[in-house]
Amino acid sequence: MSPARSLLARFLLGRARPAPVPMARLADAEERRFTDLRSTAMPVTAQPLRAVTWNLRCGGIDDGSERRLRAQGRILAGLRPDLLALQECTHWDEQEERRLLWMCRNLGMEAVHMARSRVGDGRNHTTLLYRPSALRLVGRRTLGDQVFHHALIRARLRPVAAGEADHSDFLALATHLAHTDGETRLREARWLTDYAGAFPGTPGRALLLGDLNCSGVYDTDPPDWSLVPHNLHSRYRRVTADGRFGAMDRRAVRVLLASGWTDPQTFTRHPRTPTVGYAYANEPVPLRLDHILVRDLPVTAYRTHDTPEARAASDHLPVVLDTHLTAGSCEGSPTS
């Protein structure tokens, strides 16, 4: 490791560290700890809900090989999400959406929608899945079709146990914000702020899942920006009026939090593992670019699923959130 990378590692991970523990053991211990949290913190009458988001990198496909895709299916089956947002579902529309249907069968889930990216060659998609044994799809639509670099999917969901009663409904928003620059991400984020508080005709609770391509409040600026190639700085940094680069551009996430969305790390008081920074030699900075934000939902666990298998399967790591649904107010505010 170069001196600069060694400095970055000490800066981000802390100078005094215990002896390293194998990653698989850490992941197992973290899973056991969060299982204990779920079993002790959940009200007796509550329905547990697990939400996951994961950028699959090129649909899990490499030169026609689906080896990574199959590995991703095994990892997701082990996580058992009730709600799942997937980004970069590249080529999943081919052969009558064969790969999408395979993933649904593999996980025992159904698709809310698979939306094509607006920008690009037409092969990239964002997908939202739900588990029909746990949730009922009440409504769905795509939003901002002419605004988003990729896509935004909105679903209104209801616990199956609630029957026809809508008091437990919640919104799920699945998205993939632009990688290109902070201004585009900020423009896209403004399509998500309405759902951070009371809004006519919508449930009072919501989750926002996605690769936001934006660091959260727990990420610090690298002490040495030379670790990132200069031609990639415009993706991550503010651009000043004179065209120079400034600090890390966190505006998209900050405007979401300022509008009322909550970063679950506020509840867990435990900064989770970064989701990127391990896959490419020219981008070694660990960052949390993938998020699940909540509105008026309790959080019992929130983590990055960091295992050797997950690292080998994509250049992003899955993010896992555990919550529970109880009876609550249906509407965020009266409809006009």
HELIX and SHEET records of a PDB file:
HELIX    1   1 PRO A    3  LEU A   13  1                                  11    
HELIX    2   2 MET A   23  ALA A   41  1                                  19    
HELIX    3   3 CYS A   58  GLY A   60  5                                   3    
HELIX    4   4 ARG A   67  LEU A   79  1                                  13    
HELIX    5   5 GLU A   94  LEU A  107  1                                  14    
HELIX    6   6 VAL A  160  ALA A  162  5                                   3    
HELIX    7   7 GLY A  182  ALA A  189  1                                   8    
HELIX    8   8 THR A  193  ALA A  196  5                                   4    
HELIX    9   9 TRP A  225  LEU A  227  5                                   3    
HELIX   10  10 HIS A  230  LEU A  232  5                                   3    
HELIX   11  11 HIS A  233  TYR A  236  1                                   4    
HELIX   12  12 ARG A  251  SER A  259  1                                   9    
HELIX   13  13 GLN A  265  THR A  268  1                                   4    
HELIX   14  14 PRO A  308  ALA A  313  1                                   6    
SHEET    1   A 6 GLU A 110  ARG A 116  0                                        
SHEET    2   A 6 HIS A 125  TYR A 130 -1                                        
SHEET    3   A 6 LEU A  83  GLN A  87 -1                                        
SHEET    4   A 6 GLN A  47  ASN A  55  1                                        
SHEET    5   A 6 VAL A 319  LEU A 325 -1                                        
SHEET    6   A 6 ALA A 301  THR A 304 -1                                        
SHEET    1   B 5 LEU A 135  THR A 142  0                                        
SHEET    2   B 5 ALA A 151  PRO A 159 -1                                        
SHEET    3   B 5 PHE A 170  HIS A 176 -1                                        
SHEET    4   B 5 ALA A 206  ASP A 211  1                                        
SHEET    5   B 5 ASP A 290  ARG A 295 -1                                        
SHEET    1   C 2 ARG A 237  VAL A 239  0                                        
SHEET    2   C 2 PHE A 245  MET A 248 -1                                        
END                                                                             
